[in-house]
């Protein structure tokens, strides 16, 4: 459906909304679109019953472990997406491995997180620079997703927002983009490597940006934008734009083959567990499970709860090497299992930010 012309389904009865962006993101008539979708789905399933399509396996090793919990909160407002089959989903046949992962932490409702989890990877796949410049495509897609949700929020009077952190593995490169305080980190040869700095109001550059726009940063049990939100960038938050920016930061890194795993998680995890502690918890779990990494995320979520986290918690771990090899190498050289955190010896000490501050 995503690769077909949907112009026949455009809703002709929708009046232009304030701001004039209904033409940029046209509404589709749901009922005929649903009929068309289910007819195509039925036809495709009948064909696959007879013959499954050939799937090219990824050249890079990936094992994925995810776990999420509402914890003590009344509602679960986190969402996450794991697409190791990115090429198959969008019909890419150029032979370059691609895998996409993301975590979204909603606030003020689930609408923004749901929307971002549904649309961000689609916007990425359809970006004109996807093949030539995937880093630019990923960053732009986060911002486009924010613009699309704001259009929906104006139309439906939605007030929710969501942080976003995404990782896009393309060949031997890792591209990341983020808004807010959900984070992504890398562990290389048993060492925790910080890849990014979350968007919090107390960051000096974020404070200056907010105050230059006429907003304020105040302390109310934690630092907040205009006395409300504890993050300074997010998808959505219509009433707090432009103080809550929708401009994503991004960075890219070479993967040399020595990387152990990538971890994405919301602030419910990182507020309770420091990056250097992740390595210890993962190693402890692998030792108990005899190198089975499938429930690694579940163990990390439990560790965050034991450390006092009461927030929603979502953890997504992507092993880039066999978990048994990660365990064996770390046990062989225990001194190597320590935090690197962007030190001068780290090969990832070229952190780059491409957003407009």
N, C-alpha and C positions, 0 to 999 in steps of 0.2 A: 504494500500500500504506500509506503514511504517513497518508493521509486516510481510511482505513477502520478499522472496529472490529476490533481484534486480540485481543479478549477470548477468542475461541474457541481461540486458540493458546497460552493461558497454560498453563505446565507445572504440572500438579497434583501431580507427584511430588517436587517440590523442598521439602525441609524448611526451615523458617525458620532463618536464619543468626544467628550471634552479633551482637548489636547491633540485631536486629529490623528491618533495612532491606530485607529481601527483599520485603516487602509494598509498599514504596515504589517499587522498581524490579523488577517481576515478571519472571521468566524466561519465555521463549517456547519452545515445542516446535519445534525447528528443522526436522525433516523435513517435516511437513505445511505449515509456513510456506513452506519453499522451493518445494514443489510449487505452492502457491497463487501465489507470486510469479512463477515462470516461466510459469505459465498466463496470468497477467495481462500479463506482458511480451510473450508471443507474440501475444496478442490485440491489444495496443496496436500492436505493430510491423506486424501485418497491416493495421491501419487506416491507419497512417502511410504504408505502401507505396502505398496508394490516394490518400490526401490528407493532406499535412502540416498540422499545426495552425497557425493564423495566429500569428505572433510579433510583438509590438509592440517596435520598436527602442527602445533607450535614447535619451532626449533628450540626456543628457550624453555627451560624447566619452570613450571609454575605449579605450586600447590597452594590452595586458598583456604583459609580458615576464618570464619566470621561468627560473631555472636553479638546479640543485642538484648538489652533488658530495660524494662520500664523502671526498675529499681523501686524506690519509695515514692516516686512521683505519681500523681493521679492519672496522667496520660503519657503515652509514648509518642514523642514528637520527633524522634530520630528516624532517618531513612538511610539506606545504603544501597549501592549498586555495584555488582561484580560482573564484568563482561570480558572474560578471557577469549570469547568467540566474537570479538568485535568485527573482524573481517567478514566472517560468515553472516553476521546479522545484517551488515550493510552491503554485501556483495562486492567486497574489495578483493581483487585477484592479482595484485601486483607482486605477491611473494614476500612482502614485508610483514613481519609479525607485529600485531597490535593487540593490546589488552588495556581495558579501561576500568578504573575503580574509583569510587567516590563515597563520601560520607556527608550527610546533611543533618544539621541539628536545628530543628525548628523552634520558634518561640512565638508566643501569642497565637498559637493555633498550628495546625499541621499543614495548612494549604500550601505555604511556600515550599516546605520541604518536599511534599508530594509532587509539586509542580517541577521543582528542580530535578528530582530523581527521575522524572518521566522525560524531561525535555533536554537536559544539558547534553547528554551523549548524542542525541539526535541532531542537535544544532552543531555539535562537533563533527559528526559524520558528513554533514552537508556543507560544511565551511569550505569555501573555494581554495583556501590555503592548506587544507588537511594534508595533502601529499607532499607539498613543498616546504611548508613551515608549520608543523604540528604544534609547536609551542605557541605561536601566534593564534592558531586556530582554537586551541584550548582556552587561552585567556579571553579571546573575543567571544567564545561561546558562553562563558560564564556571564559576561556582561550582557549578551543578547538575551540569555535566559532571565536575567533580572528585568530587562526592559519588557519582555513578554509578560512576565508575571505582574509587573506594575500595571500594564494595560488591563489584565484580568482583574487586578485588585480594584482599580478605579470603577470598572464595570459592575463588579459584584460586591463592592464595599468591603473588601478584605483588608485586614490590618496585620496579618502575620508576616514573619520574616524567617530567614534561615541562613545559618552559616553554610559554607561549602568548602570542601577540600577534595581535590581530584588528582589522580595519578594516571598518566597515559604512557604506557611503555610502547615505544616504537623502535623496532630493531634493537640496537644496543644503546638506546637513550631513554632516560626517564624524564618526562615532562610533568611538572606539577603546577597547579593553580589553586588559589584559595581566597576566600573572603571570610573574615571573622576569626574565631579562636579554635575551630577544629583544626587538627594538625596532621601532618605526614612526616614520618621519620624513617631513616634508613639504618640498618645494622650491617656493617661490613667487617668480616673477619672478627666477629665478636665485639665490635666497637660501635657504640651508638653515635650516629652522625646527624647533627641538626641541619635540616635543609631549609628551614623557613622561620620567620618570626610572625606570630599571630597578630591579628589586628585588634588591639585593645585600646580603650580611650587613654590610658596612662602612657602609652608610647608617645614620645615627645613629638614626632612628626605627625602623628594622628591628632594629638591635642592641638597643634598649631593649625592643621587643616580645618578642624572643626571650628575653632575660634575665629579663623579668618572668614568663615562663612556666616558668622554671627551666632553660632551655637556656643555651648559651654560644656565643660567636663567637671562634674562634681562627685564628691565621695559620699555614697549612701550605702553603707556596708561593703561596697567596692566602688571602683571608679566607673561612672556611668555617663553616657552622652545625654545631655539635657535632663539629667536626673532619672533616666529610664533604662536604657539598654546598656549592658555591660560589654558589648562589642561595638566596634566603630565602622565595620563594613559588613554587609549582608545582602542577600537576595531578598527583595521585598521591603517591608517596613515603610510603606507608602507615606505615612504621616511624618516620618523622620528623615525623609530625603530632603536635601542632599547631605545632611550631616552624617547619616549612615550611608556610606558610599557603596555603589554597586560596581566600582572599578576593581578588578581582580589584580592581585600580584601573581607573578609566575617566575619559574626558574627551570633550568634544564641541566642534566647531568649525564655524563658518560657512564655506562655500565661496563665494567672490565671483566666480569665473570667471578670476581671475588666477593660480591655482595651476598649476604645471607638472606635477608628479607626486608620488605617494605611494610610499614605499619601505618594505617590511617585510623584515626579515632576522634571522637568528639571531646569537648572539654570535660564532660563527666568522667572521662578516663584520665586525661592529662592533668586535671586539677588534683588528682589523687596519686598518680604514679609519675615519677620523673623519668625522662628518657633513659638515663643510665640504669634505672631499676628494671626496665623492660628486659634488658639482656639477661639479668639474673632470673627473672620469672620464667622467661622462655626456656633457658637452659635447664632450670629445675623441672619444668614440665616435661621436656624432651627426655631427661634422664628417667623420670618416673614412667613415662609412656614408651620407653625403649626406642626413642627416635620417631615416634608417630606424631606428626604435627597437626593432625586434623582438628584436635580440640584445643589448640594453642590459644585461640581467641577467647574461648570459654574460660580458660584458666586466668587470662589477663583481666577479664571482666570481674571474676571472683576476687582477684587481688585488689582491684580498685574499690570494690564494695568493702573488703576487709580493711582498707585504708581510710574508710569513712565517706566515700562518695555516696550521695543520696540522689544524684541527678540521673536522668536517662544515660545509659552507657552503650556505645556502639564501638566495636573493635573489629577491624578487618586486617588480617595478616596475609601477605603474599610472599611465600617462600620462593626465592630465586635459585636456591640450591636444595638438594635433598636434605630434609631435616636431620637425618642420621649423620650426614657429613658435617652439618653445622655443629651438632653435638660433639662429634668425635674431634673436630679441629679445635673446638673451644676447650675440651678436656685435655687435649694434648698440650695446649699452651694457655693455661688459666690466666696468666698475666695479661694476655691480649684482650680479655673480656672486660674492657673498661670504657668509660665515656670519652669520645673524641670531641664532640660538641663544637665542631668547626674550628679546631685548633690549627696552628700553622702547618702541622704535619698531615692534616687531612686532605685527601685529594678532592674534597668537595668544598674547599675554602674559597670558591669563586661564586658565592651566593649572588644572585642577580635579581633585581626587582624591576619589572617592566611597567608597573602601573603609574598613572599620573597622580602624584600625591598633592 
